[in-house]
Amino acid sequence: METKLKKTLKKISETAIKQGEFIFTSEQVESKWLGGKPATADEIKQLEERLQIDLPKDYKDFLSITNGFTTPNENIEPSFESTTNVGFLKDIDPEIIEIWINNDELLDVAIKLARSIVVGGRNQEQYFLLVPPLLGGEWEYWKFASWIPGEDPYEGIENYFINALDFLKSS
């Protein structure tokens, strides 16, 4: 049975390719799919071991559908990384954390950035971040870009992609 998340990712792929406003590989056009092959259980386990963290279920579900997902418009939405490219923001872009730490009014955001995990947008204009909970709290999901004043929170990975699809349809 196909999950709502997989249906949403398929609809993003089909809509973007049909609109023809972006450049895709011939394989993507032929398959009508902007994702990769699913991550294996071993790849997901290796990622968790490398990060030394238990990832949220919805993100692991995403990886089991596609190990990476190309965004139709990298200037607005981040592409999601394969498990081999996921890592802590402090290791990928420590300068961004420094910028936020130097502003006392934004210290709470800086603290979350310091422990956040980049799952999308590496080498792009924006990131998609997973922010691990502290003391039994909930995972946070952020789109983070220089043109957004602070973080742009989402209720989960599926919620983000539903919003991305709505934006794509309105373009």
C-alpha positions in Angstrom: 0.0 0.0 0.0 1.3 3.4 -1.0 1.7 5.9 1.9 0.5 9.5 1.7 4.1 10.7 1.7 5.0 8.5 -1.3 1.9 9.7 -3.1 2.9 13.3 -2.4 6.5 12.8 -3.6 5.1 11.2 -6.8 2.7 14.1 -7.3 5.6 16.6 -6.9 7.6 14.7 -9.4 4.8 14.4 -12.0 3.7 18.1 -11.5 7.2 19.5 -11.8 8.1 17.4 -14.9 4.7 18.2 -16.5 5.2 22.0 -16.0 8.5 21.8 -17.8 9.9 24.9 -16.1 12.9 23.1 -14.7 15.7 20.9 -16.0 15.6 17.2 -15.3 17.6 14.2 -16.4 16.1 12.0 -19.1 15.8 9.2 -16.5 13.8 11.5 -14.2 11.5 12.5 -17.1 11.0 8.9 -18.2 10.3 7.6 -14.8 8.4 10.7 -13.6 10.3 10.4 -10.3 12.6 13.0 -8.8 13.7 10.6 -6.0 16.4 8.0 -5.8 16.2 4.4 -4.9 15.0 3.6 -1.4 17.6 3.5 1.4 18.1 0.0 2.8 17.6 -0.7 6.4 21.4 -1.1 6.7 22.0 2.4 5.2 19.5 4.0 7.6 21.1 2.1 10.5 24.6 3.2 9.4 23.4 6.8 9.3 22.0 6.6 12.8 25.3 5.0 14.0 27.4 7.7 12.3 25.3 10.5 13.8 24.9 8.6 17.1 21.2 9.4 17.2 17.9 7.6 16.6 16.3 9.5 13.8 12.5 10.3 13.8 10.3 7.6 12.3 8.8 9.9 9.5 12.3 10.7 8.3 13.3 7.0 8.2 10.0 6.4 6.3 11.0 9.0 3.8 14.4 7.4 3.4 12.8 4.0 2.9 10.8 5.6 0.0 13.7 7.5 -1.5 17.4 7.9 -0.5 17.5 11.5 -1.7 15.0 13.7 -3.6 15.7 16.4 -6.2 13.7 19.6 -5.8 12.2 21.1 -8.9 13.6 24.6 -7.9 16.8 24.6 -5.9 16.6 28.4 -5.5 13.4 28.0 -3.4 13.3 24.5 -2.0 16.2 22.3 -0.9 17.0 19.0 -2.5 17.0 16.2 0.1 20.3 14.4 0.6 21.1 10.7 0.4 22.2 9.1 3.7 25.9 9.5 2.8 25.5 13.3 2.6 23.5 13.8 5.8 25.4 15.4 8.6 25.4 17.9 11.5 25.2 21.6 10.5 28.1 22.3 12.8 30.3 20.1 10.6 28.8 21.3 7.3 28.4 25.0 7.8 29.8 26.1 11.2 29.9 29.8 10.1 26.1 30.0 10.1 26.0 29.0 13.7 28.6 31.6 14.6 26.5 34.3 13.0 23.5 33.4 15.1 25.5 32.8 18.3 26.7 36.4 18.2 23.2 37.8 18.5 21.9 37.5 22.1 18.3 37.8 21.0 18.7 34.8 18.7 20.7 32.6 21.0 17.9 30.0 21.4 17.9 29.5 17.6 21.7 29.3 17.6 21.6 26.5 20.2 19.2 24.5 18.1 21.2 25.1 14.9 24.3 23.8 16.8 22.7 20.4 17.2 20.6 20.3 14.0 21.1 17.7 11.2 21.2 18.8 7.5 19.0 16.4 5.5 18.4 18.8 2.6 20.0 21.7 0.8 23.7 20.9 1.1 25.6 23.3 -1.2 22.4 25.2 -1.9 20.8 28.5 -0.8 18.8 26.9 2.0 18.8 23.9 4.3 16.2 21.5 5.5 17.1 20.7 9.1 16.0 18.1 11.7 16.5 19.5 15.2 16.8 16.7 17.8 14.7 17.0 20.9 16.1 17.7 24.4 14.8 15.8 27.4 12.0 13.9 25.8 10.7 16.7 23.6 9.6 16.5 20.0 11.8 16.6 16.8 11.6 19.9 15.0 11.6 20.3 11.2 13.0 23.6 9.8 13.6 25.1 6.4 16.4 27.6 7.0 17.5 30.1 4.5 19.2 33.5 4.5 16.0 35.2 3.1 13.8 33.7 5.8 13.9 35.7 9.1 14.7 32.8 11.4 13.5 29.3 11.0 10.5 28.2 8.9 9.0 25.3 11.0 7.0 22.4 9.8 5.0 19.7 11.6 7.0 16.9 10.0 8.5 15.8 6.8 5.2 14.9 5.2 3.8 18.4 6.1 6.8 20.0 4.4 6.3 18.1 1.2 2.5 18.8 1.2 3.4 22.5 1.4 6.0 22.2 -1.3 3.5 20.5 -3.6 0.9 23.3 -2.9 3.6 25.9 -3.8 4.5 24.1 -6.9 0.9 23.9 -8.1 0.4 27.6 -7.5 3.5 28.5 -9.5 
